[in-house]
Amino acid sequence: MTGSKIKIGVFATEFDPEFFLEMGFESVILPFETPKSVLREAEKNFEVFVEFKPFETSGKYFVENVFGNKADLKALGCPSNEELREENASKLEDFEYEVILDFVRFPSPSNGEFFYSCFCEHCNEKADEFGFDLEGIRMNVKDYLKTDDARLLEPWFDFRKEVIEDYLEWIDAKRVFFFTPSLSFLVGQSYEFNLECIHPMVYPESIGPACIEYELSYMGGSLKEVVLKELRGRGDELIEREVEKALNISNAKIEPIIIASKNLVERIKLAEKGGVEKVFLFAYSRDKKELFKINSDL
């Protein structure tokens, strides 16, 4: 790529080696279920990472919200559940490739009433272990829903954060996908965690969970005001600001991931302006190839 020093990696649902080499991509992230033959082919020319969901439920684990309702949220099982932790961690035994943890969090506002999770028996055990009063936290969350006083949520956010940090230390995590810094506190993530590399999902759009506008659309009142104050604006300009924020907070390497779009080159330049040396693009498939054609424009 000419005119730019920033390194580019790609999250790919389909491996397309000729195109990736043509674009100058240095790294590729592939789903955990990718056949080993494809991973071996990929490592011939690229740095290879594999996405791993540590709390995936396989249909037999649940989260419990503040109202006592339970749900299987698929990739978002309870982070406090030791059995779930160990079951998924066993998949990494003798695994040859470096993983990036994804969905390493509690539910987000886009999960609706299950944002207010988890209050299951496993969380009660963790709360006792960490010295939190989970019943008091439950009452605070219920009071917040009545009064719209976001300050009541602070002990709950602290508990979530400690559970996630406990898991990351237990699994000896190196790399993670995190919500963008201004939203990360909502789901138990922190850029102060001791990690090797954090990949902020700086997604300004409104196309699904973790996207800034999408998550904001599920918020209201004082909590939304808190988040908007953290963001200090909207739109693609957030890429530069959120990258700068991540770099200022964290001691980890920061390699953001951004969504490929028609203005992808401008987005990459915003990330570079924010101070990072590498950015990943999300999410490549052959039907979206046109969005990833960048090398002649950087």
C-alpha positions in Angstrom: 0.0 0.0 0.0 1.3 3.4 -0.9 1.3 6.6 1.2 0.4 4.9 4.4 2.3 3.0 7.1 -0.7 1.5 8.9 -0.9 -2.3 8.9 -4.1 -4.0 7.9 -5.6 -7.2 9.0 -9.0 -8.7 8.2 -11.7 -10.7 10.0 -12.9 -13.1 7.4 -15.8 -15.5 7.3 -14.3 -16.8 4.0 -10.6 -17.2 3.3 -9.6 -15.6 0.0 -5.8 -15.7 -0.1 -5.2 -14.2 -3.5 -7.3 -11.2 -2.8 -5.9 -10.7 0.7 -2.3 -10.7 -0.7 -3.4 -8.3 -3.4 -4.7 -5.9 -0.8 -1.6 -6.2 1.4 -3.4 -7.6 4.4 -0.9 -8.9 6.9 -3.1 -10.8 9.3 -6.3 -12.7 9.1 -8.9 -13.6 11.9 -11.0 -16.7 11.1 -13.9 -18.3 13.0 -13.1 -21.0 15.5 -14.9 -23.7 13.4 -12.6 -23.0 10.4 -11.2 -26.3 9.2 -7.6 -26.9 10.1 -6.6 -27.3 6.5 -7.7 -23.7 5.8 -5.8 -22.5 8.9 -2.7 -24.2 7.7 -3.1 -22.7 4.3 -3.6 -19.3 5.8 -0.5 -19.4 7.9 1.7 -19.7 4.8 1.3 -16.1 4.0 -0.5 -14.4 7.0 -0.4 -14.0 10.7 -3.4 -16.1 11.8 -5.8 -15.6 14.7 -8.9 -17.5 15.6 -12.0 -15.9 17.1 -13.2 -17.8 20.2 -16.4 -17.3 22.2 -15.7 -18.3 25.8 -19.3 -18.2 27.1 -21.1 -19.9 24.2 -23.9 -21.9 25.7 -24.6 -24.9 23.4 -28.2 -24.6 24.4 -27.9 -25.7 28.0 -26.9 -22.7 30.0 -28.9 -19.6 30.9 -28.6 -16.1 32.2 -31.1 -14.7 34.7 -32.2 -11.1 34.7 -33.1 -8.8 37.5 -36.7 -9.9 37.3 -35.9 -13.6 37.6 -36.5 -14.4 34.0 -34.1 -16.8 32.3 -32.9 -17.0 28.7 -30.3 -18.8 26.5 -28.5 -15.9 24.8 -26.3 -18.4 22.7 -22.9 -16.6 22.7 -23.6 -14.9 26.0 -23.8 -17.5 28.7 -23.2 -16.4 32.3 -19.5 -15.4 32.8 -19.7 -16.5 36.4 -20.6 -20.1 35.5 -17.5 -22.2 36.3 -18.9 -25.2 34.5 -19.4 -23.2 31.3 -16.0 -21.6 31.6 -14.3 -25.0 31.9 -16.4 -26.7 29.2 -15.5 -24.0 26.6 -11.9 -23.7 27.7 -11.5 -27.5 27.1 -11.9 -26.7 23.4 -8.6 -24.9 23.4 -6.6 -27.9 24.6 -3.8 -28.6 22.1 -5.2 -25.8 19.9 -2.3 -24.6 17.7 -3.4 -21.0 16.9 -3.6 -17.8 18.9 -7.2 -16.9 19.8 -8.9 -13.6 20.2 -11.7 -13.8 22.8 -15.1 -12.5 21.5 -18.3 -12.0 23.4 -16.2 -11.9 26.6 -18.8 -9.9 28.4 -22.2 -9.6 30.0 -25.3 -8.8 27.9 -25.6 -5.2 26.5 -28.5 -2.8 26.2 -29.4 -4.3 22.8 -30.4 -7.5 24.8 -33.4 -5.6 26.1 -34.6 -6.8 29.5 -31.7 -9.3 29.6 -29.2 -6.4 29.7 -30.1 -6.5 33.4 -28.4 -9.8 33.9 -27.0 -11.8 35.5 -28.4 -12.7 38.9 -28.2 -16.5 38.7 -26.9 -18.8 41.4 -23.4 -18.7 39.8 -23.4 -14.9 40.1 -24.5 -15.1 43.7 -21.5 -17.4 44.4 -19.1 -15.0 42.6 -20.6 -12.0 44.5 -20.0 -13.8 47.8 -16.4 -14.6 46.7 -15.7 -11.0 45.7 -17.5 -9.4 48.6 -20.5 -7.9 46.7 -24.0 -7.8 48.0 -25.8 -9.1 44.9 -29.2 -8.8 46.5 -28.5 -5.2 47.3 -27.3 -4.7 43.7 -30.5 -6.3 42.4 -32.6 -3.8 44.4 -30.5 -0.9 43.1 -31.1 -2.0 39.5 -34.8 -2.2 40.2 -34.7 1.2 41.8 -32.9 2.6 38.7 -35.6 1.3 36.5 -38.1 3.2 38.6 -36.2 6.4 39.2 -33.8 6.7 36.2 -30.9 7.5 38.5 -27.9 5.9 36.7 -25.7 6.3 39.8 -27.6 3.3 41.2 -26.0 1.1 38.6 -22.4 1.7 39.6 -22.1 -1.2 42.0 -23.6 -3.5 39.4 -21.1 -2.3 36.8 -18.3 -2.8 39.3 -19.5 -6.4 39.9 -19.7 -7.2 36.2 -16.2 -5.8 35.7 -14.7 -7.9 38.4 -16.3 -11.1 37.1 -14.9 -10.5 33.6 -11.5 -9.6 34.9 -11.5 -12.8 37.0 -12.3 -14.8 33.9 -9.6 -13.2 31.8 -7.0 -13.9 34.5 -8.2 -17.5 34.9 -8.0 -18.2 31.1 -4.7 -16.2 30.9 -6.2 -14.2 28.0 -3.9 -12.3 25.6 -6.2 -10.8 23.0 -9.8 -9.7 23.2 -12.5 -7.9 21.2 -13.9 -5.2 23.5 -16.8 -2.8 23.1 -15.5 0.7 22.1 -14.1 2.4 25.3 -17.1 4.7 25.9 -19.4 1.7 26.0 -17.2 -1.0 27.5 -18.2 -0.3 31.1 -21.8 -1.3 30.3 -20.8 -5.0 29.7 -18.1 -5.5 32.3 -15.1 -4.7 30.1 -12.3 -2.3 31.0 -9.3 -1.1 29.1 -7.4 -1.1 32.3 -7.3 -5.0 32.3 -3.9 -6.6 32.1 -3.9 -7.8 28.5 -1.4 -8.1 25.6 -3.7 -6.6 22.9 -7.2 -5.1 22.9 -9.2 -4.9 19.7 -11.8 -2.1 20.2 -14.9 -2.6 18.1 -15.2 0.9 17.0 -18.5 0.6 15.0 -20.3 4.0 14.7 -23.2 2.5 12.8 -26.5 0.9 13.8 -26.5 -2.5 12.3 -26.3 -4.8 15.3 -24.9 -5.5 18.8 -21.7 -3.7 19.7 -22.4 -1.0 17.2 -22.6 2.4 18.9 -25.8 3.7 17.4 -27.5 0.4 17.7 -26.7 0.1 21.4 -27.7 3.8 21.9 -31.1 3.0 20.4 -31.8 0.6 23.3 -30.8 3.2 25.9 -32.7 6.1 27.4 -32.8 8.6 30.2 -29.8 9.1 32.5 -27.8 6.1 31.3 -27.9 7.3 27.7 -26.8 10.7 28.9 -23.8 9.2 30.6 -22.8 7.3 27.5 -23.3 10.3 25.2 -21.1 12.4 27.5 -18.4 9.7 27.2 -18.7 9.6 23.4 -18.7 13.4 22.9 -20.3 13.1 19.5 -21.5 10.7 16.8 -20.6 9.4 13.4 -17.3 8.2 11.9 -15.3 10.9 13.8 -15.7 8.6 16.8 -13.2 6.2 15.3 -10.4 8.7 15.9 -11.6 9.8 19.3 -12.3 6.3 20.6 -8.9 5.0 19.4 -7.2 7.9 21.2 -9.2 7.1 24.3 -8.2 3.4 24.2 -4.5 4.3 23.8 -4.7 6.8 26.7 -6.4 4.3 29.1 -4.7 1.0 28.3 -1.2 -0.3 28.6 -2.1 -3.0 26.1 -1.4 -2.8 22.4 -4.5 -1.3 20.7 -5.5 -2.7 17.3 -9.1 -1.5 16.6 -11.5 -3.3 14.3 -13.8 -1.3 12.1 -16.6 -2.2 9.7 -15.9 -2.2 6.0 -18.1 0.3 4.2 -18.0 2.6 1.1 -16.0 5.1 3.1 -13.5 2.5 4.4 -10.4 4.3 3.4 -11.5 7.4 5.3 -12.2 5.2 8.3 -8.8 3.6 8.2 -7.2 7.1 8.0 -9.2 8.1 11.1 -7.9 5.1 13.0 -4.4 6.0 11.9 -4.9 9.6 12.9 -6.0 8.3 16.3 -2.5 6.9 16.8 -2.7 3.2 16.1 -0.3 1.3 13.9 -2.6 -1.5 12.9 -6.3 -1.9 12.2 -8.5 -4.9 11.4 -11.5 -4.8 8.9 -14.8 -6.5 9.6 -16.1 -8.8 8.1 -14.9 -10.1 4.8 -16.9 -12.4 2.6 -16.7 -12.8 -1.2 -20.1 -11.1 -1.7 -18.7 -8.0 0.1 -15.3 -8.0 -1.7 -15.8 -4.5 -3.3 -15.9 -2.9 0.2 -12.4 -4.2 1.0 -10.6 -2.9 -2.1 -8.3 -0.4 -0.4 -4.7 -0.8 -1.5 -4.8 1.8 -4.3 -6.4 4.4 -2.1 -4.1 4.4 0.9 
